[in-house]
Amino acid sequence: MLRGPGTNCDAETVYALRELGAEPELVHVRRLLRGGCSLEEFDALVIPGGFSYGDRIRSGAVLAKMLSHSLKGELQRFVDERRPVLGICNGFQVLVETGVLPFGEVGEPCMALMKNASARFEARWVHLLRCSESELLGELPRVSEMPVANAEGRLVVPEEVLDELLQNSQVALRYCTPSGEPASGRYPLNPSGSVLDIAALTTPEGSVLGMMPHPERAFSRYLHPCWTSGRGSEHGRLLLQGFVRSAVA
């Protein structure tokens, strides 16, 4: 589990992974940069949510540049070896800024996560349509519920890149209605205005997953705002179970 200044969802994510039987180690990025440890020592990588380096310049940009320049070789080997990688919210932004998403090539980004179309911080539960068979999604059902909490979650993709994403079946989750119908860009079903209602992406082979919703905040039914009326779910647990299984496979 990688963190930096401003990361603030690491404790919840560590707790969730431990509950699922994993042995996460919380590593500050400076430790990697100083050679105190290496990515090679780990079976999987999680970049949790928050506001790394205060989201200066752009969300996730500073942490991403540290990784893609100072640790480029290590990170590229990690991705090439298809060790599971999960980026949640700010972690998704970092993976986009490093170039790891969408095509697994560390370098310059070819798409962006920009300010929400609503021009506001969006913190709400959303419905998500599963669009991928990636093992990292675990036993997530066709339609799930998880919360988002971001100001820059609007995915913007050049047309030629978007075509390739669709051809490769790299769209993992899309914002949708409770019954699974497309959000079609409608607010607040699609809280950010993301192109084609995209909420999560994988690399072509499916070993890297970046997502704006927070599975660690949907880990228990008691975290759902309507759990007392029976609407609580554990969809975040199901997704993280898939990630843990992929890490130990």
VEXDREN-2710 file (C-alpha; in Angstrom, 1 decimal):
% VEXDREN-2710
k/r/px/py/pz
1/MET/0.0/0.0/0.0
2/LEU/1.6/3.2/-1.2
3/ARG/1.0/6.5/0.5
4/GLY/2.4/10.1/0.4
5/PRO/1.6/13.4/2.0
6/GLY/-2.1/14.0/1.7
7/THR/-3.2/10.4/1.3
8/ASN/-6.1/9.9/3.7
9/CYS/-7.9/6.7/2.9
10/ASP/-5.0/4.4/3.6
11/ALA/-6.1/3.3/7.1
12/GLU/-9.6/2.1/5.9
13/THR/-8.1/0.3/3.0
14/VAL/-5.4/-1.4/5.1
15/TYR/-8.2/-2.5/7.5
16/ALA/-10.3/-3.9/4.7
17/LEU/-7.5/-5.9/3.2
18/ARG/-6.5/-7.3/6.5
19/GLU/-10.0/-8.4/7.2
20/LEU/-9.8/-10.3/3.9
21/GLY/-6.7/-12.2/5.0
22/ALA/-4.1/-10.1/3.2
23/GLU/-0.9/-8.7/4.9
24/PRO/-0.7/-5.1/3.6
25/GLU/2.3/-3.1/4.4
26/LEU/1.9/0.7/4.4
27/VAL/4.9/2.2/2.5
28/HIS/5.6/5.9/2.2
29/VAL/6.8/6.9/-1.2
30/ARG/9.9/8.5/0.3
31/ARG/10.9/5.0/1.5
32/LEU/10.9/3.8/-2.1
33/LEU/12.7/6.8/-3.4
34/ARG/15.5/6.4/-0.8
35/GLY/15.9/2.7/-1.5
36/GLY/14.5/1.6/1.8
37/CYS/12.5/-1.0/0.0
38/SER/11.6/-2.0/-3.6
39/LEU/8.3/-2.7/-5.4
40/GLU/9.9/-6.0/-6.3
41/GLU/9.3/-7.1/-2.7
42/PHE/5.6/-7.0/-3.0
43/ASP/2.9/-9.2/-4.7
44/ALA/0.5/-6.4/-5.4
45/LEU/0.2/-2.6/-5.3
46/VAL/-2.6/-0.4/-4.0
47/ILE/-2.6/3.4/-4.3
48/PRO/-5.5/4.6/-2.0
49/GLY/-7.6/7.7/-2.1
50/GLY/-7.0/11.2/-0.7
51/PHE/-5.2/14.3/-1.9
52/SER/-1.6/13.3/-2.5
53/TYR/0.7/16.4/-2.3
54/GLY/-2.5/18.5/-1.9
55/ASP/-3.4/17.7/-5.5
56/ARG/-1.2/20.6/-6.6
57/ILE/-1.0/21.1/-10.3
58/ARG/-3.6/18.4/-10.9
59/SER/-5.0/15.6/-8.8
60/GLY/-2.3/12.9/-8.4
61/ALA/0.2/14.7/-10.6
62/VAL/3.1/15.1/-8.2
63/LEU/3.0/11.6/-6.8
64/ALA/2.7/10.3/-10.4
65/LYS/5.8/12.2/-11.6
66/MET/7.8/10.8/-8.7
67/LEU/6.8/7.3/-9.7
68/SER/7.1/7.7/-13.5
69/HIS/10.5/9.3/-13.3
70/SER/12.4/8.2/-10.2
71/LEU/10.9/4.7/-10.1
72/LYS/10.0/4.1/-13.8
73/GLY/11.9/0.9/-14.2
74/GLU/10.5/-0.7/-11.0
75/LEU/7.0/0.3/-11.8
76/GLN/7.2/-0.8/-15.4
77/ARG/8.5/-4.3/-14.4
78/PHE/5.7/-4.6/-11.8
79/VAL/3.1/-3.9/-14.5
80/ASP/4.8/-6.1/-17.1
81/GLU/4.9/-9.0/-14.7
82/ARG/1.1/-8.5/-14.3
83/ARG/1.2/-8.2/-10.5
84/PRO/-2.2/-6.8/-9.5
85/VAL/-2.4/-3.0/-9.2
86/LEU/-5.4/-1.1/-7.7
87/GLY/-5.8/2.7/-7.8
88/ILE/-8.7/4.1/-5.9
89/CYS/-9.9/7.7/-6.5
90/ASN/-6.6/9.6/-6.1
91/GLY/-4.9/6.4/-6.9
92/PHE/-6.8/6.2/-10.2
93/GLN/-5.6/9.7/-10.9
94/VAL/-2.0/8.7/-10.2
95/LEU/-2.2/5.7/-12.5
96/VAL/-3.6/7.9/-15.3
97/GLU/-0.9/10.5/-14.7
98/THR/1.9/7.9/-14.8
99/GLY/0.6/6.5/-18.1
100/VAL/0.1/3.1/-16.5
101/LEU/-3.6/3.4/-17.4
102/PRO/-4.9/2.8/-19.9
103/PHE/-2.3/0.7/-21.7
104/GLY/0.3/-0.3/-19.1
105/GLU/3.1/2.0/-20.4
106/VAL/4.8/4.2/-17.8
107/GLY/5.4/7.6/-19.3
108/GLU/3.3/10.5/-20.4
109/PRO/-0.5/10.4/-19.9
110/CYS/-2.8/10.0/-22.9
111/MET/-6.0/10.9/-21.1
112/ALA/-7.0/12.9/-18.0
113/LEU/-9.3/13.0/-15.0
114/MET/-10.5/16.6/-14.9
115/LYS/-12.7/18.8/-12.7
116/ASN/-16.3/17.5/-12.4
117/ALA/-18.8/18.9/-14.8
118/SER/-20.8/20.1/-11.7
119/ALA/-17.7/22.2/-10.7
120/ARG/-18.1/20.9/-7.2
121/PHE/-16.8/18.2/-4.9
122/GLU/-19.1/15.2/-5.3
123/ALA/-19.6/12.9/-2.3
124/ARG/-22.5/10.6/-2.9
125/TRP/-23.4/6.9/-3.4
126/VAL/-23.7/5.8/-7.0
127/HIS/-24.8/2.8/-8.9
128/LEU/-22.3/1.0/-11.1
129/LEU/-22.7/-1.4/-14.0
130/ARG/-20.1/-4.1/-14.3
131/CYS/-18.7/-4.2/-17.9
132/SER/-15.6/-6.4/-17.5
133/GLU/-14.7/-9.9/-16.5
134/SER/-11.4/-8.8/-14.9
135/GLU/-10.6/-11.0/-11.9
136/LEU/-9.8/-7.8/-9.9
137/LEU/-13.6/-7.1/-9.8
138/GLY/-14.1/-10.4/-7.9
139/GLU/-17.7/-11.5/-7.6
140/LEU/-19.1/-8.0/-8.0
141/PRO/-22.7/-8.3/-9.3
142/ARG/-24.0/-6.7/-12.5
143/VAL/-25.1/-3.6/-10.6
144/SER/-23.4/-2.5/-7.4
145/GLU/-23.4/0.5/-5.1
146/MET/-20.3/2.4/-3.8
147/PRO/-19.6/6.0/-2.9
148/VAL/-17.6/8.6/-4.8
149/ALA/-15.8/11.5/-3.1
150/ASN/-13.8/13.6/-5.6
151/ALA/-13.6/17.0/-7.3
152/GLU/-11.7/15.7/-10.4
153/GLY/-13.3/12.5/-11.5
154/ARG/-14.4/13.4/-15.0
155/LEU/-12.6/11.1/-17.4
156/VAL/-11.7/12.9/-20.7
157/VAL/-10.3/10.7/-23.5
158/PRO/-9.2/11.5/-27.0
159/GLU/-11.5/9.8/-29.5
160/GLU/-8.8/7.4/-30.9
161/VAL/-7.9/6.3/-27.4
162/LEU/-11.5/5.8/-26.4
163/ASP/-12.1/3.6/-29.5
164/GLU/-9.1/1.4/-28.4
165/LEU/-10.5/1.2/-24.8
166/LEU/-13.8/-0.1/-26.1
167/GLN/-12.2/-2.5/-28.6
168/ASN/-10.1/-4.0/-25.8
169/SER/-13.0/-4.2/-23.3
170/GLN/-11.1/-2.0/-20.8
171/VAL/-14.1/-0.2/-19.4
172/ALA/-14.6/-2.0/-16.0
173/LEU/-17.5/0.0/-14.4
174/ARG/-20.0/2.6/-15.7
175/TYR/-22.3/4.8/-13.7
176/CYS/-25.9/3.7/-14.2
177/THR/-29.4/3.7/-12.8
178/PRO/-30.4/1.4/-9.9
179/SER/-31.8/-1.0/-12.5
180/GLY/-28.6/-1.0/-14.6
181/GLU/-29.7/1.3/-17.4
182/PRO/-27.1/3.7/-18.7
183/ALA/-26.7/7.0/-16.9
184/SER/-26.2/8.6/-20.3
185/GLY/-24.3/11.5/-18.7
186/ARG/-27.2/12.5/-16.5
187/TYR/-26.4/14.1/-13.2
188/PRO/-26.2/13.0/-10.4
189/LEU/-26.3/9.4/-11.8
190/ASN/-23.0/10.2/-13.5
191/PRO/-21.7/12.5/-10.7
192/SER/-18.6/13.8/-12.6
193/GLY/-19.7/14.0/-16.3
194/SER/-17.2/11.3/-17.2
195/VAL/-17.2/10.3/-20.9
196/LEU/-19.5/7.3/-21.6
197/ASP/-20.3/7.2/-17.8
198/ILE/-16.9/5.5/-17.2
199/ALA/-16.2/5.0/-13.5
200/ALA/-13.3/2.5/-13.8
201/LEU/-10.8/1.2/-16.3
202/THR/-8.4/-1.7/-16.6
203/THR/-5.3/-2.3/-18.7
204/PRO/-5.9/-4.6/-21.7
205/GLU/-4.9/-7.7/-19.8
206/GLY/-7.0/-6.7/-16.7
207/SER/-4.2/-6.7/-14.1
208/VAL/-4.4/-3.0/-13.4
209/LEU/-7.6/-1.4/-12.2
210/GLY/-8.3/2.3/-11.6
211/MET/-11.6/3.4/-10.2
212/MET/-13.1/6.6/-8.8
213/PRO/-15.6/4.9/-6.4
214/HIS/-14.3/3.8/-3.0
215/PRO/-14.7/0.1/-2.3
216/GLU/-13.2/0.5/1.2
217/ARG/-16.2/2.7/2.0
218/ALA/-18.6/0.0/0.9
219/PHE/-16.9/-2.8/2.8
220/SER/-19.7/-3.4/5.3
221/ARG/-23.4/-2.9/5.0
222/TYR/-23.3/-0.7/8.1
223/LEU/-21.4/1.9/6.0
224/HIS/-24.4/2.4/3.7
225/PRO/-26.5/5.5/4.6
226/CYS/-29.7/3.5/4.4
227/TRP/-28.6/0.3/6.1
228/THR/-31.3/0.5/8.8
229/SER/-33.9/0.1/6.0
230/GLY/-32.2/-3.0/4.6
231/ARG/-30.4/-1.4/1.7
232/GLY/-26.9/-2.0/3.1
233/SER/-24.6/-3.9/0.8
234/GLU/-21.0/-5.1/0.9
235/HIS/-20.1/-4.6/-2.8
236/GLY/-16.7/-3.1/-1.9
237/ARG/-15.8/-6.2/0.1
238/LEU/-16.6/-8.3/-3.0
239/LEU/-14.4/-6.2/-5.2
240/LEU/-11.5/-6.2/-2.8
241/GLN/-11.8/-10.0/-2.3
242/GLY/-11.2/-10.3/-6.0
243/PHE/-8.1/-8.2/-5.7
244/VAL/-6.7/-10.2/-2.8
245/ARG/-7.3/-13.5/-4.6
246/SER/-5.5/-12.2/-7.7
247/ALA/-2.6/-11.1/-5.5
248/VAL/-2.1/-14.6/-4.0
249/ALA/-2.9/-16.6/-7.1
END
